[in-house]
Amino acid sequence: MAGSRNNNPNRGSIHKKFHQEREIVPIKVMPSGVIGTRYKDDEFSLIKDHANRPIPFKLFTSNS
């Protein structure tokens, strides 16, 4: 169908988040259901705090 793509100029850009100069992405941590954070280039990484708990993705800012 012609014109079916989303060509809206106001759709916004994707804000990438970084931790220690590596791009991070959200991941669901089971069984707790928390949306944790991992490095995009390492499938099995999980960013944890000093108490060994996953750091929620929403706590990272765009420039962390």
MOFENBEL-V170890 format. One record per residue. N is the residue number from 1. PHI is phi in whole degrees, -180 to 180 (NA if undefined). D_LAST is the distance of its C-alpha to the last C-alpha in whole Angstrom. Layout:
# MOFENBEL-V170890
<<N;PHI;D_LAST> <N;PHI;D_LAST>>
This chain:
# MOFENBEL-V170890
<<1;NA;42> <2;-70;41> <3;76;38> <4;-86;37> <5;-73;33> <6;-82;30> <7;-102;31> <8;-66;29> <9;-70;28> <10;-100;26> <11;-72;24> <12;90;21> <13;-105;18> <14;-85;16> <15;-95;12> <16;-81;10> <17;-111;7> <18;-130;6> <19;-138;5> <20;53;7> <21;63;8> <22;-121;10> <23;-69;10> <24;-117;10> <25;-137;13> <26;-77;15> <27;-147;18> <28;-85;20> <29;-96;21> <30;-99;25> <31;-91;27> <32;-71;25> <33;81;23> <34;-74;20> <35;-89;17> <36;-88;15> <37;-136;13> <38;-136;14> <39;-77;13> <40;-65;15> <41;-86;17> <42;-133;18> <43;-62;20> <44;-104;21> <45;-85;17> <46;-147;16> <47;-81;13> <48;-122;15> <49;-89;14> <50;-65;17> <51;-95;20> <52;65;19> <53;-106;18> <54;-66;16> <55;-83;13> <56;-62;13> <57;-60;11> <58;-68;12> <59;-79;10> <60;-82;6> <61;-94;5> <62;-64;6> <63;-116;4> <64;-65;0>>
